[in-house]
């Protein structure tokens, strides 16, 4: 698995699969080992530092997401929606 720093600016068209890869990397697991999109990531070992890292990495790729929003619903589905919403704001 390559690190975020080695990847080009992929956030312009982030797929759900790409976001799953990012989250898996932050949790130090494979994407196949992630819970379902609606499950709470904290219940599966996500920690607050990883939440901040996800927000920071999104910012580096042009999408600003408030850490508080990530923390209030730590699920893959919600985070994917936040990234898509952030991208939409960026495009207008």
PDB file of N, CA, C and O in Angstrom:
ATOM      1  N   UNK A   1       0.843  -1.167   0.000  1.00  0.00           N
ATOM      2  CA  UNK A   1       0.000   0.000   0.000  1.00  0.00           C
ATOM      3  C   UNK A   1       0.894   1.237   0.000  1.00  0.00           C
ATOM      4  O   UNK A   1       1.826   1.333   0.799  1.00  0.00           O
ATOM      5  N   UNK A   2       0.609   2.193  -0.905  1.00  0.00           N
ATOM      6  CA  UNK A   2       1.396   3.412  -0.941  1.00  0.00           C
ATOM      7  C   UNK A   2       0.866   4.393   0.085  1.00  0.00           C
ATOM      8  O   UNK A   2      -0.292   4.316   0.496  1.00  0.00           O
ATOM      9  N   UNK A   3       1.713   5.308   0.491  1.00  0.00           N
ATOM     10  CA  UNK A   3       1.273   6.288   1.479  1.00  0.00           C
ATOM     11  C   UNK A   3       0.578   7.453   0.795  1.00  0.00           C
ATOM     12  O   UNK A   3       0.689   7.621  -0.420  1.00  0.00           O
ATOM     13  N   UNK A   4      -0.135   8.256   1.569  1.00  0.00           N
ATOM     14  CA  UNK A   4      -0.813   9.417   1.026  1.00  0.00           C
ATOM     15  C   UNK A   4       0.170  10.346   0.326  1.00  0.00           C
ATOM     16  O   UNK A   4      -0.128  10.897  -0.733  1.00  0.00           O
ATOM     17  N   UNK A   5       1.316  10.511   0.913  1.00  0.00           N
ATOM     18  CA  UNK A   5       2.289  11.443   0.378  1.00  0.00           C
ATOM     19  C   UNK A   5       2.793  11.019  -0.994  1.00  0.00           C
ATOM     20  O   UNK A   5       3.219  11.869  -1.776  1.00  0.00           O
ATOM     21  N   UNK A   6       2.757   9.722  -1.306  1.00  0.00           N
ATOM     22  CA  UNK A   6       3.228   9.237  -2.590  1.00  0.00           C
ATOM     23  C   UNK A   6       2.160   9.311  -3.669  1.00  0.00           C
ATOM     24  O   UNK A   6       2.466   9.126  -4.847  1.00  0.00           O
ATOM     25  N   UNK A   7       0.928   9.575  -3.299  1.00  0.00           N
ATOM     26  CA  UNK A   7      -0.162   9.580  -4.257  1.00  0.00           C
ATOM     27  C   UNK A   7      -0.326  10.956  -4.880  1.00  0.00           C
ATOM     28  O   UNK A   7      -0.082  11.970  -4.226  1.00  0.00           O
ATOM     29  N   UNK A   8      -0.739  10.995  -6.143  1.00  0.00           N
ATOM     30  CA  UNK A   8      -1.076  12.291  -6.752  1.00  0.00           C
ATOM     31  C   UNK A   8      -2.373  12.824  -6.157  1.00  0.00           C
ATOM     32  O   UNK A   8      -2.999  12.157  -5.333  1.00  0.00           O
ATOM     33  N   UNK A   9      -2.768  13.991  -6.559  1.00  0.00           N
ATOM     34  CA  UNK A   9      -3.974  14.624  -6.030  1.00  0.00           C
ATOM     35  C   UNK A   9      -5.214  13.889  -6.520  1.00  0.00           C
ATOM     36  O   UNK A   9      -5.815  14.278  -7.521  1.00  0.00           O
ATOM     37  N   UNK A  10      -5.589  12.848  -5.830  1.00  0.00           N
ATOM     38  CA  UNK A  10      -6.706  11.999  -6.224  1.00  0.00           C
ATOM     39  C   UNK A  10      -8.042  12.488  -5.690  1.00  0.00           C
ATOM     40  O   UNK A  10      -9.090  12.001  -6.115  1.00  0.00           O
ATOM     41  N   UNK A  11      -8.026  13.423  -4.782  1.00  0.00           N
ATOM     42  CA  UNK A  11      -9.252  13.827  -4.122  1.00  0.00           C
ATOM     43  C   UNK A  11     -10.193  14.556  -5.073  1.00  0.00           C
ATOM     44  O   UNK A  11     -11.364  14.733  -4.738  1.00  0.00           O
ATOM     45  N   UNK A  12      -9.727  14.990  -6.256  1.00  0.00           N
ATOM     46  CA  UNK A  12     -10.606  15.683  -7.185  1.00  0.00           C
ATOM     47  C   UNK A  12     -11.760  14.777  -7.616  1.00  0.00           C
ATOM     48  O   UNK A  12     -12.838  15.278  -7.935  1.00  0.00           O
ATOM     49  N   UNK A  13     -11.569  13.511  -7.631  1.00  0.00           N
ATOM     50  CA  UNK A  13     -12.614  12.532  -7.934  1.00  0.00           C
ATOM     51  C   UNK A  13     -12.485  11.344  -6.987  1.00  0.00           C
ATOM     52  O   UNK A  13     -12.240  10.225  -7.438  1.00  0.00           O
ATOM     53  N   UNK A  14     -12.645  11.566  -5.685  1.00  0.00           N
ATOM     54  CA  UNK A  14     -12.457  10.448  -4.755  1.00  0.00           C
ATOM     55  C   UNK A  14     -13.613   9.461  -4.823  1.00  0.00           C
ATOM     56  O   UNK A  14     -14.779   9.832  -4.685  1.00  0.00           O
ATOM     57  N   UNK A  15     -13.276   8.240  -5.033  1.00  0.00           N
ATOM     58  CA  UNK A  15     -14.302   7.204  -5.021  1.00  0.00           C
ATOM     59  C   UNK A  15     -14.460   6.699  -3.593  1.00  0.00           C
ATOM     60  O   UNK A  15     -13.606   6.932  -2.738  1.00  0.00           O
ATOM     61  N   UNK A  16     -15.559   6.010  -3.352  1.00  0.00           N
ATOM     62  CA  UNK A  16     -15.746   5.392  -2.040  1.00  0.00           C
ATOM     63  C   UNK A  16     -14.621   4.407  -1.770  1.00  0.00           C
ATOM     64  O   UNK A  16     -14.172   4.262  -0.633  1.00  0.00           O
ATOM     65  N   UNK A  17     -14.172   3.735  -2.811  1.00  0.00           N
ATOM     66  CA  UNK A  17     -13.077   2.777  -2.655  1.00  0.00           C
ATOM     67  C   UNK A  17     -11.797   3.477  -2.214  1.00  0.00           C
ATOM     68  O   UNK A  17     -11.085   2.973  -1.345  1.00  0.00           O
ATOM     69  N   UNK A  18     -11.500   4.626  -2.800  1.00  0.00           N
ATOM     70  CA  UNK A  18     -10.298   5.388  -2.435  1.00  0.00           C
ATOM     71  C   UNK A  18     -10.383   5.836  -0.985  1.00  0.00           C
ATOM     72  O   UNK A  18      -9.400   5.734  -0.251  1.00  0.00           O
ATOM     73  N   UNK A  19     -11.530   6.325  -0.564  1.00  0.00           N
ATOM     74  CA  UNK A  19     -11.690   6.774   0.818  1.00  0.00           C
ATOM     75  C   UNK A  19     -11.519   5.598   1.776  1.00  0.00           C
ATOM     76  O   UNK A  19     -10.908   5.737   2.835  1.00  0.00           O
ATOM     77  N   UNK A  20     -12.061   4.442   1.402  1.00  0.00           N
ATOM     78  CA  UNK A  20     -11.874   3.232   2.216  1.00  0.00           C
ATOM     79  C   UNK A  20     -10.381   2.910   2.343  1.00  0.00           C
ATOM     80  O   UNK A  20      -9.922   2.535   3.422  1.00  0.00           O
ATOM     81  N   UNK A  21      -9.627   3.051   1.263  1.00  0.00           N
ATOM     82  CA  UNK A  21      -8.179   2.799   1.314  1.00  0.00           C
ATOM     83  C   UNK A  21      -7.504   3.763   2.272  1.00  0.00           C
ATOM     84  O   UNK A  21      -6.636   3.364   3.048  1.00  0.00           O
ATOM     85  N   UNK A  22      -7.892   5.019   2.226  1.00  0.00           N
ATOM     86  CA  UNK A  22      -7.293   6.020   3.109  1.00  0.00           C
ATOM     87  C   UNK A  22      -7.579   5.693   4.569  1.00  0.00           C
ATOM     88  O   UNK A  22      -6.680   5.730   5.409  1.00  0.00           O
ATOM     89  N   UNK A  23      -8.828   5.376   4.864  1.00  0.00           N
ATOM     90  CA  UNK A  23      -9.203   5.062   6.245  1.00  0.00           C
ATOM     91  C   UNK A  23      -8.476   3.809   6.726  1.00  0.00           C
ATOM     92  O   UNK A  23      -7.984   3.762   7.854  1.00  0.00           O
ATOM     93  N   UNK A  24      -8.412   2.807   5.875  1.00  0.00           N
ATOM     94  CA  UNK A  24      -7.707   1.564   6.235  1.00  0.00           C
ATOM     95  C   UNK A  24      -6.246   1.852   6.543  1.00  0.00           C
ATOM     96  O   UNK A  24      -5.691   1.317   7.503  1.00  0.00           O
ATOM     97  N   UNK A  25      -5.629   2.692   5.737  1.00  0.00           N
ATOM     98  CA  UNK A  25      -4.225   3.041   5.978  1.00  0.00           C
ATOM     99  C   UNK A  25      -4.067   3.712   7.344  1.00  0.00           C
ATOM    100  O   UNK A  25      -3.143   3.389   8.091  1.00  0.00           O
ATOM    101  N   UNK A  26      -4.953   4.633   7.669  1.00  0.00           N
ATOM    102  CA  UNK A  26      -4.879   5.322   8.959  1.00  0.00           C
ATOM    103  C   UNK A  26      -5.122   4.384  10.134  1.00  0.00           C
ATOM    104  O   UNK A  26      -4.601   4.594  11.229  1.00  0.00           O
ATOM    105  N   UNK A  27      -5.918   3.349   9.895  1.00  0.00           N
ATOM    106  CA  UNK A  27      -6.213   2.379  10.963  1.00  0.00           C
ATOM    107  C   UNK A  27      -5.227   1.215  10.948  1.00  0.00           C
ATOM    108  O   UNK A  27      -5.303   0.318  11.788  1.00  0.00           O
ATOM    109  N   UNK A  28      -4.299   1.235   9.988  1.00  0.00           N
ATOM    110  CA  UNK A  28      -3.276   0.208   9.854  1.00  0.00           C
ATOM    111  C   UNK A  28      -3.888  -1.185   9.644  1.00  0.00           C
ATOM    112  O   UNK A  28      -3.477  -2.168  10.260  1.00  0.00           O
ATOM    113  N   UNK A  29      -4.880  -1.230   8.756  1.00  0.00           N
ATOM    114  CA  UNK A  29      -5.509  -2.491   8.370  1.00  0.00           C
ATOM    115  C   UNK A  29      -5.699  -2.471   6.854  1.00  0.00           C
ATOM    116  O   UNK A  29      -5.452  -1.450   6.213  1.00  0.00           O
ATOM    117  N   UNK A  30      -6.128  -3.574   6.288  1.00  0.00           N
ATOM    118  CA  UNK A  30      -6.413  -3.604   4.854  1.00  0.00           C
ATOM    119  C   UNK A  30      -7.839  -3.119   4.621  1.00  0.00           C
ATOM    120  O   UNK A  30      -8.674  -3.217   5.520  1.00  0.00           O
ATOM    121  N   UNK A  31      -8.132  -2.600   3.435  1.00  0.00           N
ATOM    122  CA  UNK A  31      -9.506  -2.183   3.149  1.00  0.00           C
ATOM    123  C   UNK A  31     -10.515  -3.318   3.328  1.00  0.00           C
ATOM    124  O   UNK A  31     -11.664  -3.079   3.701  1.00  0.00           O
ATOM    125  N   UNK A  32     -10.094  -4.527   3.067  1.00  0.00           N
ATOM    126  CA  UNK A  32     -10.986  -5.682   3.231  1.00  0.00           C
ATOM    127  C   UNK A  32     -11.370  -5.905   4.689  1.00  0.00           C
ATOM    128  O   UNK A  32     -12.416  -6.488   4.972  1.00  0.00           O
ATOM    129  N   UNK A  33     -10.536  -5.446   5.611  1.00  0.00           N
ATOM    130  CA  UNK A  33     -10.802  -5.632   7.039  1.00  0.00           C
ATOM    131  C   UNK A  33     -11.624  -4.505   7.660  1.00  0.00           C
ATOM    132  O   UNK A  33     -11.956  -4.558   8.845  1.00  0.00           O
ATOM    133  N   UNK A  34     -11.952  -3.489   6.869  1.00  0.00           N
ATOM    134  CA  UNK A  34     -12.771  -2.394   7.391  1.00  0.00           C
ATOM    135  C   UNK A  34     -14.193  -2.879   7.655  1.00  0.00           C
ATOM    136  O   UNK A  34     -14.670  -3.814   7.013  1.00  0.00           O
ATOM    137  N   UNK A  35     -14.858  -2.238   8.602  1.00  0.00           N
ATOM    138  CA  UNK A  35     -16.262  -2.584   8.854  1.00  0.00           C
ATOM    139  C   UNK A  35     -17.135  -2.084   7.699  1.00  0.00           C
ATOM    140  O   UNK A  35     -16.649  -1.417   6.786  1.00  0.00           O
ATOM    141  N   UNK A  36     -18.404  -2.407   7.751  1.00  0.00           N
ATOM    142  CA  UNK A  36     -19.333  -1.929   6.723  1.00  0.00           C
ATOM    143  C   UNK A  36     -19.404  -0.398   6.785  1.00  0.00           C
ATOM    144  O   UNK A  36     -19.068   0.194   7.810  1.00  0.00           O
ATOM    145  N   UNK A  37     -19.834   0.238   5.706  1.00  0.00           N
ATOM    146  CA  UNK A  37     -19.856   1.704   5.657  1.00  0.00           C
ATOM    147  C   UNK A  37     -20.648   2.391   6.751  1.00  0.00           C
ATOM    148  O   UNK A  37     -20.352   3.538   7.087  1.00  0.00           O
ATOM    149  N   UNK A  38     -21.644   1.728   7.317  1.00  0.00           N
ATOM    150  CA  UNK A  38     -22.475   2.365   8.341  1.00  0.00           C
ATOM    151  C   UNK A  38     -22.007   2.095   9.767  1.00  0.00           C
ATOM    152  O   UNK A  38     -22.552   2.664  10.713  1.00  0.00           O
ATOM    153  N   UNK A  39     -21.015   1.243   9.930  1.00  0.00           N
ATOM    154  CA  UNK A  39     -20.543   0.916  11.281  1.00  0.00           C
ATOM    155  C   UNK A  39     -19.612   2.001  11.824  1.00  0.00           C
ATOM    156  O   UNK A  39     -18.878   2.639  11.069  1.00  0.00           O
ATOM    157  N   UNK A  40     -19.653   2.196  13.117  1.00  0.00           N
ATOM    158  CA  UNK A  40     -18.830   3.181  13.813  1.00  0.00           C
ATOM    159  C   UNK A  40     -17.373   2.726  13.792  1.00  0.00           C
ATOM    160  O   UNK A  40     -17.039   1.656  14.301  1.00  0.00           O
ATOM    161  N   UNK A  41     -16.516   3.547  13.200  1.00  0.00           N
ATOM    162  CA  UNK A  41     -15.101   3.202  13.087  1.00  0.00           C
ATOM    163  C   UNK A  41     -14.393   3.177  14.439  1.00  0.00           C
ATOM    164  O   UNK A  41     -13.425   2.438  14.619  1.00  0.00           O
ATOM    165  N   UNK A  42     -14.866   3.974  15.382  1.00  0.00           N
ATOM    166  CA  UNK A  42     -14.267   3.991  16.720  1.00  0.00           C
ATOM    167  C   UNK A  42     -14.424   2.622  17.378  1.00  0.00           C
ATOM    168  O   UNK A  42     -13.528   2.149  18.077  1.00  0.00           O
ATOM    169  N   UNK A  43     -15.568   1.998  17.146  1.00  0.00           N
ATOM    170  CA  UNK A  43     -15.798   0.655  17.693  1.00  0.00           C
ATOM    171  C   UNK A  43     -14.840  -0.374  17.112  1.00  0.00           C
ATOM    172  O   UNK A  43     -14.693  -1.473  17.645  1.00  0.00           O
ATOM    173  N   UNK A  44     -14.191  -0.005  16.014  1.00  0.00           N
ATOM    174  CA  UNK A  44     -13.258  -0.918  15.343  1.00  0.00           C
ATOM    175  C   UNK A  44     -11.807  -0.450  15.458  1.00  0.00           C
ATOM    176  O   UNK A  44     -10.940  -0.920  14.722  1.00  0.00           O
ATOM    177  N   UNK A  45     -11.548   0.472  16.379  1.00  0.00           N
ATOM    178  CA  UNK A  45     -10.174   0.853  16.671  1.00  0.00           C
ATOM    179  C   UNK A  45      -9.701   2.192  16.141  1.00  0.00           C
ATOM    180  O   UNK A  45      -8.537   2.541  16.333  1.00  0.00           O
ATOM    181  N   UNK A  46     -10.561   2.955  15.480  1.00  0.00           N
ATOM    182  CA  UNK A  46     -10.155   4.282  15.012  1.00  0.00           C
ATOM    183  C   UNK A  46      -9.895   5.171  16.223  1.00  0.00           C
ATOM    184  O   UNK A  46     -10.662   5.153  17.185  1.00  0.00           O
ATOM    185  N   UNK A  47      -8.818   5.947  16.177  1.00  0.00           N
ATOM    186  CA  UNK A  47      -8.499   6.842  17.288  1.00  0.00           C
ATOM    187  C   UNK A  47      -8.532   8.292  16.820  1.00  0.00           C
ATOM    188  O   UNK A  47      -8.541   8.568  15.620  1.00  0.00           O
ATOM    189  N   UNK A  48      -8.550   9.204  17.770  1.00  0.00           N
ATOM    190  CA  UNK A  48      -8.724  10.623  17.462  1.00  0.00           C
ATOM    191  C   UNK A  48      -7.609  11.178  16.582  1.00  0.00           C
ATOM    192  O   UNK A  48      -7.858  12.068  15.769  1.00  0.00           O
ATOM    193  N   UNK A  49      -6.409  10.680  16.723  1.00  0.00           N
ATOM    194  CA  UNK A  49      -5.303  11.161  15.890  1.00  0.00           C
ATOM    195  C   UNK A  49      -5.571  10.819  14.423  1.00  0.00           C
ATOM    196  O   UNK A  49      -5.292  11.628  13.538  1.00  0.00           O
ATOM    197  N   UNK A  50      -6.105   9.637  14.166  1.00  0.00           N
ATOM    198  CA  UNK A  50      -6.419   9.243  12.789  1.00  0.00           C
ATOM    199  C   UNK A  50      -7.510  10.135  12.196  1.00  0.00           C
ATOM    200  O   UNK A  50      -7.483  10.441  11.004  1.00  0.00           O
ATOM    201  N   UNK A  51      -8.467  10.551  13.024  1.00  0.00           N
ATOM    202  CA  UNK A  51      -9.509  11.461  12.548  1.00  0.00           C
ATOM    203  C   UNK A  51      -8.876  12.780  12.101  1.00  0.00           C
ATOM    204  O   UNK A  51      -9.209  13.304  11.039  1.00  0.00           O
ATOM    205  N   UNK A  52      -7.975  13.305  12.903  1.00  0.00           N
ATOM    206  CA  UNK A  52      -7.282  14.548  12.554  1.00  0.00           C
ATOM    207  C   UNK A  52      -6.415  14.364  11.308  1.00  0.00           C
ATOM    208  O   UNK A  52      -6.347  15.259  10.465  1.00  0.00           O
ATOM    209  N   UNK A  53      -5.760  13.224  11.186  1.00  0.00           N
ATOM    210  CA  UNK A  53      -4.939  12.951  10.005  1.00  0.00           C
ATOM    211  C   UNK A  53      -5.790  12.877   8.741  1.00  0.00           C
ATOM    212  O   UNK A  53      -5.380  13.363   7.687  1.00  0.00           O
ATOM    213  N   UNK A  54      -6.966  12.273   8.841  1.00  0.00           N
ATOM    214  CA  UNK A  54      -7.851  12.203   7.682  1.00  0.00           C
ATOM    215  C   UNK A  54      -8.247  13.608   7.240  1.00  0.00           C
ATOM    216  O   UNK A  54      -8.197  13.917   6.050  1.00  0.00           O
ATOM    217  N   UNK A  55      -8.639  14.459   8.181  1.00  0.00           N
ATOM    218  CA  UNK A  55      -9.022  15.837   7.859  1.00  0.00           C
ATOM    219  C   UNK A  55      -7.847  16.589   7.242  1.00  0.00           C
ATOM    220  O   UNK A  55      -8.019  17.325   6.271  1.00  0.00           O
ATOM    221  N   UNK A  56      -6.664  16.404   7.802  1.00  0.00           N
ATOM    222  CA  UNK A  56      -5.470  17.077   7.279  1.00  0.00           C
ATOM    223  C   UNK A  56      -5.157  16.625   5.863  1.00  0.00           C
ATOM    224  O   UNK A  56      -4.830  17.447   5.007  1.00  0.00           O
ATOM    225  N   UNK A  57      -5.251  15.346   5.612  1.00  0.00           N
ATOM    226  CA  UNK A  57      -4.949  14.831   4.280  1.00  0.00           C
ATOM    227  C   UNK A  57      -5.982  15.276   3.263  1.00  0.00           C
ATOM    228  O   UNK A  57      -5.645  15.517   2.104  1.00  0.00           O
ATOM    229  N   UNK A  58      -7.232  15.388   3.676  1.00  0.00           N
ATOM    230  CA  UNK A  58      -8.248  15.925   2.772  1.00  0.00           C
ATOM    231  C   UNK A  58      -7.914  17.366   2.406  1.00  0.00           C
ATOM    232  O   UNK A  58      -8.022  17.761   1.245  1.00  0.00           O
ATOM    233  N   UNK A  59      -7.505  18.153   3.413  1.00  0.00           N
ATOM    234  CA  UNK A  59      -7.124  19.551   3.165  1.00  0.00           C
ATOM    235  C   UNK A  59      -5.979  19.643   2.173  1.00  0.00           C
ATOM    236  O   UNK A  59      -5.976  20.514   1.304  1.00  0.00           O
ATOM    237  N   UNK A  60      -5.006  18.750   2.297  1.00  0.00           N
ATOM    238  CA  UNK A  60      -3.873  18.772   1.371  1.00  0.00           C
ATOM    239  C   UNK A  60      -4.302  18.519  -0.063  1.00  0.00           C
ATOM    240  O   UNK A  60      -3.599  18.895  -1.000  1.00  0.00           O
ATOM    241  N   UNK A  61      -5.443  17.888  -0.237  1.00  0.00           N
ATOM    242  CA  UNK A  61      -5.952  17.602  -1.568  1.00  0.00           C
ATOM    243  C   UNK A  61      -7.108  18.525  -1.946  1.00  0.00           C
ATOM    244  O   UNK A  61      -7.838  18.260  -2.901  1.00  0.00           O
ATOM    245  N   UNK A  62      -7.267  19.610  -1.188  1.00  0.00           N
ATOM    246  CA  UNK A  62      -8.208  20.651  -1.574  1.00  0.00           C
ATOM    247  C   UNK A  62      -9.601  20.570  -0.978  1.00  0.00           C
ATOM    248  O   UNK A  62     -10.471  21.344  -1.376  1.00  0.00           O
ATOM    249  N   UNK A  63      -9.846  19.675  -0.051  1.00  0.00           N
ATOM    250  CA  UNK A  63     -11.175  19.557   0.569  1.00  0.00           C
ATOM    251  C   UNK A  63     -11.032  19.797   2.066  1.00  0.00           C
ATOM    252  O   UNK A  63     -10.337  19.054   2.758  1.00  0.00           O
ATOM    253  N   UNK A  64     -11.692  20.837   2.560  1.00  0.00           N
ATOM    254  CA  UNK A  64     -11.645  21.160   3.981  1.00  0.00           C
ATOM    255  C   UNK A  64     -12.828  20.527   4.690  1.00  0.00           C
ATOM    256  O   UNK A  64     -13.983  20.775   4.344  1.00  0.00           O
ATOM    257  N   UNK A  65     -12.526  19.711   5.682  1.00  0.00           N
ATOM    258  CA  UNK A  65     -13.548  19.059   6.493  1.00  0.00           C
ATOM    259  C   UNK A  65     -13.207  19.314   7.953  1.00  0.00           C
ATOM    260  O   UNK A  65     -12.086  19.063   8.396  1.00  0.00           O
ATOM    261  N   UNK A  66     -14.174  19.809   8.682  1.00  0.00           N
ATOM    262  CA  UNK A  66     -13.992  20.076  10.103  1.00  0.00           C
ATOM    263  C   UNK A  66     -13.882  18.745  10.861  1.00  0.00           C
ATOM    264  O   UNK A  66     -14.706  17.851  10.673  1.00  0.00           O
ATOM    265  N   UNK A  67     -12.879  18.623  11.702  1.00  0.00           N
ATOM    266  CA  UNK A  67     -12.673  17.410  12.492  1.00  0.00           C
ATOM    267  C   UNK A  67     -13.901  17.096  13.340  1.00  0.00           C
ATOM    268  O   UNK A  67     -14.222  15.929  13.563  1.00  0.00           O
ATOM    269  N   UNK A  68     -14.575  18.118  13.804  1.00  0.00           N
ATOM    270  CA  UNK A  68     -15.786  17.890  14.615  1.00  0.00           C
ATOM    271  C   UNK A  68     -16.843  17.122  13.822  1.00  0.00           C
ATOM    272  O   UNK A  68     -17.528  16.259  14.371  1.00  0.00           O
ATOM    273  N   UNK A  69     -16.974  17.436  12.532  1.00  0.00           N
ATOM    274  CA  UNK A  69     -17.947  16.727  11.703  1.00  0.00           C
ATOM    275  C   UNK A  69     -17.546  15.272  11.520  1.00  0.00           C
ATOM    276  O   UNK A  69     -18.400  14.386  11.528  1.00  0.00           O
ATOM    277  N   UNK A  70     -16.263  15.024  11.356  1.00  0.00           N
ATOM    278  CA  UNK A  70     -15.794  13.641  11.234  1.00  0.00           C
ATOM    279  C   UNK A  70     -16.047  12.877  12.529  1.00  0.00           C
ATOM    280  O   UNK A  70     -16.419  11.704  12.505  1.00  0.00           O
ATOM    281  N   UNK A  71     -15.844  13.543  13.642  1.00  0.00           N
ATOM    282  CA  UNK A  71     -15.985  12.892  14.951  1.00  0.00           C
ATOM    283  C   UNK A  71     -17.431  12.614  15.326  1.00  0.00           C
ATOM    284  O   UNK A  71     -17.710  11.659  16.050  1.00  0.00           O
ATOM    285  N   UNK A  72     -18.345  13.431  14.847  1.00  0.00           N
ATOM    286  CA  UNK A  72     -19.736  13.246  15.265  1.00  0.00           C
ATOM    287  C   UNK A  72     -20.380  12.011  14.645  1.00  0.00           C
ATOM    288  O   UNK A  72     -21.365  11.501  15.181  1.00  0.00           O
ATOM    289  N   UNK A  73     -19.851  11.524  13.541  1.00  0.00           N
ATOM    290  CA  UNK A  73     -20.391  10.325  12.908  1.00  0.00           C
ATOM    291  C   UNK A  73     -19.247   9.602  12.197  1.00  0.00           C
ATOM    292  O   UNK A  73     -19.121   9.698  10.976  1.00  0.00           O
ATOM    293  N   UNK A  74     -18.412   8.879  12.948  1.00  0.00           N
ATOM    294  CA  UNK A  74     -17.223   8.251  12.357  1.00  0.00           C
ATOM    295  C   UNK A  74     -17.546   6.959  11.596  1.00  0.00           C
ATOM    296  O   UNK A  74     -17.229   5.855  12.038  1.00  0.00           O
ATOM    297  N   UNK A  75     -18.184   7.138  10.447  1.00  0.00           N
ATOM    298  CA  UNK A  75     -18.478   5.999   9.589  1.00  0.00           C
ATOM    299  C   UNK A  75     -17.931   6.284   8.198  1.00  0.00           C
ATOM    300  O   UNK A  75     -17.782   7.441   7.806  1.00  0.00           O
ATOM    301  N   UNK A  76     -17.641   5.249   7.475  1.00  0.00           N
ATOM    302  CA  UNK A  76     -17.126   5.407   6.111  1.00  0.00           C
ATOM    303  C   UNK A  76     -18.172   6.121   5.251  1.00  0.00           C
ATOM    304  O   UNK A  76     -17.825   7.003   4.466  1.00  0.00           O
ATOM    305  N   UNK A  77     -19.427   5.753   5.390  1.00  0.00           N
ATOM    306  CA  UNK A  77     -20.485   6.363   4.580  1.00  0.00           C
ATOM    307  C   UNK A  77     -20.574   7.870   4.817  1.00  0.00           C
ATOM    308  O   UNK A  77     -20.672   8.649   3.869  1.00  0.00           O
ATOM    309  N   UNK A  78     -20.538   8.275   6.086  1.00  0.00           N
ATOM    310  CA  UNK A  78     -20.639   9.694   6.416  1.00  0.00           C
ATOM    311  C   UNK A  78     -19.409  10.459   5.939  1.00  0.00           C
ATOM    312  O   UNK A  78     -19.529  11.548   5.379  1.00  0.00           O
ATOM    313  N   UNK A  79     -18.235   9.890   6.159  1.00  0.00           N
ATOM    314  CA  UNK A  79     -17.018  10.561   5.723  1.00  0.00           C
ATOM    315  C   UNK A  79     -16.986  10.709   4.212  1.00  0.00           C
ATOM    316  O   UNK A  79     -16.556  11.745   3.704  1.00  0.00           O
ATOM    317  N   UNK A  80     -17.429   9.703   3.493  1.00  0.00           N
ATOM    318  CA  UNK A  80     -17.487   9.791   2.026  1.00  0.00           C
ATOM    319  C   UNK A  80     -18.423  10.917   1.602  1.00  0.00           C
ATOM    320  O   UNK A  80     -18.128  11.663   0.668  1.00  0.00           O
ATOM    321  N   UNK A  81     -19.554  11.034   2.296  1.00  0.00           N
ATOM    322  CA  UNK A  81     -20.501  12.104   1.993  1.00  0.00           C
ATOM    323  C   UNK A  81     -19.899  13.479   2.290  1.00  0.00           C
ATOM    324  O   UNK A  81     -20.099  14.423   1.526  1.00  0.00           O
ATOM    325  N   UNK A  82     -19.170  13.592   3.390  1.00  0.00           N
ATOM    326  CA  UNK A  82     -18.520  14.871   3.713  1.00  0.00           C
ATOM    327  C   UNK A  82     -17.492  15.255   2.659  1.00  0.00           C
ATOM    328  O   UNK A  82     -17.405  16.422   2.276  1.00  0.00           O
ATOM    329  N   UNK A  83     -16.718  14.293   2.190  1.00  0.00           N
ATOM    330  CA  UNK A  83     -15.723  14.570   1.152  1.00  0.00           C
ATOM    331  C   UNK A  83     -16.429  15.020  -0.129  1.00  0.00           C
ATOM    332  O   UNK A  83     -16.011  15.992  -0.757  1.00  0.00           O
ATOM    333  N   UNK A  84     -17.483  14.324  -0.512  1.00  0.00           N
ATOM    334  CA  UNK A  84     -18.235  14.699  -1.718  1.00  0.00           C
ATOM    335  C   UNK A  84     -18.832  16.092  -1.572  1.00  0.00           C
ATOM    336  O   UNK A  84     -18.798  16.889  -2.509  1.00  0.00           O
ATOM    337  N   UNK A  85     -19.380  16.384  -0.395  1.00  0.00           N
ATOM    338  CA  UNK A  85     -19.956  17.704  -0.132  1.00  0.00           C
ATOM    339  C   UNK A  85     -18.871  18.781  -0.194  1.00  0.00           C
ATOM    340  O   UNK A  85     -19.084  19.849  -0.767  1.00  0.00           O
ATOM    341  N   UNK A  86     -17.730  18.499   0.386  1.00  0.00           N
ATOM    342  CA  UNK A  86     -16.618  19.447   0.364  1.00  0.00           C
ATOM    343  C   UNK A  86     -16.116  19.707  -1.043  1.00  0.00           C
ATOM    344  O   UNK A  86     -15.753  20.831  -1.389  1.00  0.00           O
ATOM    345  N   UNK A  87     -16.100  18.671  -1.839  1.00  0.00           N
ATOM    346  CA  UNK A  87     -15.694  18.805  -3.232  1.00  0.00           C
ATOM    347  C   UNK A  87     -16.702  19.658  -3.979  1.00  0.00           C
ATOM    348  O   UNK A  87     -16.325  20.477  -4.818  1.00  0.00           O
ATOM    349  N   UNK A  88     -17.991  19.471  -3.677  1.00  0.00           N
ATOM    350  CA  UNK A  88     -19.030  20.265  -4.316  1.00  0.00           C
ATOM    351  C   UNK A  88     -18.907  21.752  -4.016  1.00  0.00           C
ATOM    352  O   UNK A  88     -19.083  22.591  -4.899  1.00  0.00           O
ATOM    353  N   UNK A  89     -18.603  22.069  -2.761  1.00  0.00           N
ATOM    354  CA  UNK A  89     -18.395  23.471  -2.378  1.00  0.00           C
ATOM    355  C   UNK A  89     -17.199  24.046  -3.102  1.00  0.00           C
ATOM    356  O   UNK A  89     -17.200  25.216  -3.485  1.00  0.00           O
ATOM    357  N   UNK A  90     -16.181  23.232  -3.290  1.00  0.00           N
ATOM    358  CA  UNK A  90     -14.950  23.682  -3.941  1.00  0.00           C
ATOM    359  C   UNK A  90     -15.204  23.985  -5.414  1.00  0.00           C
ATOM    360  O   UNK A  90     -14.582  24.893  -5.965  1.00  0.00           O
ATOM    361  N   UNK A  91     -16.101  23.247  -6.065  1.00  0.00           N
ATOM    362  CA  UNK A  91     -16.339  23.389  -7.489  1.00  0.00           C
ATOM    363  C   UNK A  91     -17.242  24.566  -7.832  1.00  0.00           C
ATOM    364  O   UNK A  91     -17.297  24.976  -8.992  1.00  0.00           O
ATOM    365  N   UNK A  92     -17.959  25.125  -6.841  1.00  0.00           N
ATOM    366  CA  UNK A  92     -18.874  26.222  -7.143  1.00  0.00           C
ATOM    367  C   UNK A  92     -18.222  27.558  -6.979  1.00  0.00           C
ATOM    368  O   UNK A  92     -18.860  28.588  -7.196  1.00  0.00           O
TER     369      UNK A  92
END
